[in-house]
Amino acid sequence: MNVKNVILTMALLVASLIVIVDYIYLQHMTRNKFVELQVLIDDKNNLNADWGRLQIEHSYYVNNSKIELQAKTQLGMKLPEKEHILSIKR
């Protein structure tokens, strides 16, 4: 009977060690995944900030006064004079 108790005790000890090592491994993996999640959340926030800046920049470049100024200065364009405008009536 004594040998059976020793074997049972050893088996329980080995099983306990396996459970403890598995628990520690899972805790380590959970922390790693949490760190990865935080990095992805930071990336998402940075991308959202970049998107907002790009939208502001886009609205600046499509502003009619900006386009008109560039047409006048860079392309030398101007509004037509009254005698060059034709009106078509029905």
FIFIBA-752460 format. One record per residue: residue in three letters; x, z, y of N, C-alpha, C in turn. Coordinates in steps of 0.05 Angstrom, whole numbers, plus 32768, in hexadecimal, padded with zeros to 4 digits. Layout:
BEGIN
ALAXZYXZYXZY;...
END
This chain:
BEGIN
MET801080007FE8800080008000801180008019;ASN8027800C80188039800E802E80447FF38036;VAL804A7FE2802380547FC78028803E7FB68036;LYS80257FBA802D800F7FAB8039800C7FB38057;ASN800F7FCC805D800C7FD5807880237FCA808A;VAL803B7FC9807F80517FBE808E804D7FA08093;ILE80447F92807F803F7F75808280297F708097;LEU80137F8080957FFD7F7D80A780067F8480C4;THR80167F9980C780207FA080E180327F8A80ED;MET80447F7F80DC80557F6A80E580457F5180ED;ALA80307F4A80DE801F7F3480E480117F3880FE;LEU80077F5081037FF97F56811C800D7F568133;LEU80257F5F812F803A7F5E814380417F41814B;VAL80447F308137804A7F14813C80337F07814A;ALA801A7F0C814280037F01814F80017F0A816C;SER80067F24817180067F2E818C801B7F21819D;LEU80337F1D819380487F0F81A280407EF281A8;ILE80347EE58195802B7ECA819A80167EC981B0;VAL80037EDB81B07FEF7EDC81C47FFB7EE281E0;ILE800E7EF581E1801B7EFC81FA802A7EE58206;VAL803A7ED781F5804A7EC181FE80377EAA8208;ASP80217EA581F9800E7E91820180017E98821C;TYR7FFA7EB182207FEF7EBA823980027EB68250;ILE801B7EBD824C802F7EB9826180337E9C8268;TYR80337E8B825380367E6E8257801E7E638267;LEU80067E6B82607FEE7E62826E7FEE7E6B828B;GLN7FF77E8482907FF87E8D82AB800C7E7C82BC;HIS80227E7682AF80377E6582BC802B7E4982C2;MET801D7E3D82AF80127E2382B37FFC7E2482C9;THR7FEC7E3982CA7FD87E3C82DE7FE47E3D82FA;ARG7FF97E4C82FC80077E4E831780127E33831F;ASN801E7E24830C80287E0A831280127DF7831B;LYS7FFB7DF7830E7FE57DE683157FD97DEE8330;PHE7FD97E0883367FD07E1183507FE27E078366;VAL7FFC7E088362800F7DFE8375800B7DE0837A;GLU80077DD1836480017DB483667FE77DAF8376;LEU7FD37DC083717FBA7DBD83807FBE7DC2839D;GLN7FCD7DD683A47FD37DDC83C17FE27DC583CE;VAL7FF47DB883C080037DA183CB7FF07D8A83CF;LEU7FDE7D8583BC7FCA7D7083C07FB77D7583D7;ILE7FAF7D8E83DA7F9D7D9583F07FAC7D91840B;ASP7FC57D98840C7FD57D9384257FD77D76842A;ASP7FDC7D6684157FDE7D4984187FC37D3D8423;LYS7FAD7D4784187F937D3E84207F8F7D45843E;ASN7F967D5D84467F927D6584627FA47D538474;ASN7FBC7D4E846C7FCE7D3D847C7FC37D20847E;LEU7FB87D1684687FAD7CFB84687F947CFA847A;ASN7F847D0F847A7F6C7D10848C7F757D1184A9;ALA7F8A7D2084AF7F947D2184CA7F9F7D0584D3;ASP7FAE7CF884C17FB87CDD84C77FA07CCA84CB;TRP7F8C7CCC84BB7F747CBB84BE7F677CBE84D9;GLY7F657CD784E27F5A7CDD84FC7F6B7CD18512;ARG7F857CD485107F977CC885247F957CAA8524;LEU7F937C9E850D7F907C81850B7F767C778517;GLN7F607C8685147F477C7F85207F487C80853E;ILE7F567C9485497F597C9685667F6A7C7F8570;GLU7F7F7C7985627F917C63856A7F817C488568;HIS7F717C4585547F617C2D85517F4D7C2A8568;SER7F407C40856F7F2D7C3F85867F3B7C3885A0;TYR7F547C4185A27F647C3B85BB7F6A7C1D85BC;TYR7F717C1185A57F797BF585A57F617BE285A7;VAL7F4A7BEA859F7F337BD885A07F237BDC85B9;ASN7F2C7BEE85CB7F1F7BF285E47F207BD885F5;ASN7F097BD086007F087BB7860E7F1A7BB58626;SER7F1D7BCB86357F2F7BCB864C7F4C7BC78644;LYS7F547BD2862D7F6F7BCE86237F747BB1861B;ILE7F607BA5860E7F627B8986067F637B77861E;GLU7F527B7D86327F517B6D864A7F6C7B6F8659;LEU7F787B87865B7F917B8A86687FA77B7B865A;GLN7FA87B7C863F7FBC7B6C86307FB87B4E8634;ALA7F9F7B4686357F9A7B2986387FA47B208654;LYS7FA07B3086687FA97B2986837FC87B2A8685;THR7FD47B3F867B7FF17B42867F80027B32866C;GLN7FFB7B328653800C7B25863F80057B07863B;LEU7FEC7B00863E7FE47AE486397FDE7AD58653;GLY7FDD7AE3866A7FD87AD686837FBB7ACC8685;MET7FA97AD886777F8D7AD086787F7F7ADC8690;LYS7F6A7ACE86997F5A7AD886B07F3D7ACF86AC;LEU7F2C7ADC86BA7F107AD586B97F0C7AB986C6;PRO7EFA7AA986BC7EF67A8F86C87EE97A9186E3;GLU7EEF7A7E86F47EE27A7E870F7EC57A74870C;LYS7EB57A7987217E997A7387207E947A55871B;GLU7EA47A4487267E9F7A2787237EA67A1D8707;HIS7EB47A2D86F77EBA7A2586DC7EA67A3086C7;ILE7E937A3F86D07E7F7A4B86BF7E667A3986BF;LEU7E5D7A3186A77E457A2186A37E2F7A328698;SER7E187A3086A47E007A3E869A7DEE7A2A868D;ILE7DE47A2F86767DD27A1E86687DB77A2B8667;LYS7DA37A1D86727D887A2886727D767A19865F;ARG7D637A2686547D517A1986417D387A0F864F;
END
